Amino acid sequence: MVNTARGGLIDEQALAAALRNGHLGGAATDVLSVEPPTAGNPLLAHDIPRLIVTPHNAWGSREARQRIVGQLTENAQAFFSGTALRVVS
């Protein structure tokens, strides 16, 4: 099972149980039902096999993520120098 859409699409308790009892071969998700995750989220338990949980960024290619980091840097530099950058009017 792969979920890169919305956390609410997956019953997290059921997914954890299916992985633990071997009814599901594996799962990967980059989104949980609550972001940022709260303590006690069933998919963050240490005993769940064959599960990959990543931060909510599977949507982006390496190039897209690098572009975001570059723009963040440019925005911070512009802010601290008092320059208007990417202003929406």
C-alpha positions in Angstrom: 0.0 0.0 0.0 1.3 3.4 -0.9 -0.3 6.7 0.2 1.0 10.0 -1.0 -2.4 11.7 -1.0 -4.2 12.4 2.3 -3.8 10.9 5.7 -7.5 10.5 6.3 -7.7 8.0 3.5 -6.1 5.3 5.6 -7.4 3.7 8.7 -4.1 3.8 10.6 -5.1 1.3 13.3 -6.2 -1.2 10.6 -3.0 -0.6 8.6 -0.8 -1.2 11.7 -2.7 -4.4 12.5 -2.5 -5.7 8.9 1.3 -5.2 8.8 1.8 -6.7 12.2 -0.2 -9.9 11.4 1.2 -10.3 7.9 -2.1 -9.6 6.0 -0.3 -6.8 4.1 3.1 -7.2 2.6 4.2 -3.6 3.2 3.3 0.0 3.2 4.7 3.4 2.6 3.1 6.7 3.4 4.3 10.3 3.4 1.2 11.6 5.2 -0.5 10.8 8.5 -4.0 11.6 9.7 -2.6 14.4 11.9 0.3 16.6 10.7 2.6 17.1 12.5 2.0 13.6 14.0 0.9 13.4 17.6 2.2 11.0 20.3 0.5 7.7 20.1 -0.1 7.6 16.3 -0.4 3.9 15.6 1.9 4.1 12.5 4.8 5.5 14.6 5.0 2.4 16.9 8.4 0.8 16.9 7.1 -2.7 16.3 5.4 -2.3 12.9 7.3 -4.3 10.2 7.6 -3.4 6.5 6.5 0.2 6.9 8.1 3.4 5.6 6.9 6.8 6.8 8.4 9.9 5.3 7.8 13.6 5.9 5.0 14.8 3.7 7.2 15.5 0.6 6.9 12.5 -1.7 5.1 14.7 -4.1 8.3 16.5 -5.0 11.1 15.5 -7.3 14.7 16.2 -6.1 14.8 19.2 -8.4 11.5 20.6 -7.0 12.7 20.3 -3.5 16.0 21.9 -4.3 14.1 24.8 -6.0 12.0 25.3 -2.9 15.2 25.4 -0.7 16.8 27.9 -3.1 13.7 30.1 -3.0 13.5 29.9 0.8 17.1 31.1 0.9 16.4 34.0 -1.5 13.3 35.0 0.4 15.2 35.1 3.7 18.1 37.1 2.2 15.7 39.6 0.7 13.7 39.9 4.0 16.9 40.6 6.0 18.1 43.1 3.4 14.8 44.9 3.3 14.2 44.0 -0.4 10.7 43.0 -1.7 10.8 39.6 -3.4 7.9 37.5 -4.7 5.3 40.0 -3.5 1.7 39.1 -4.3 -0.5 42.1 -4.8 
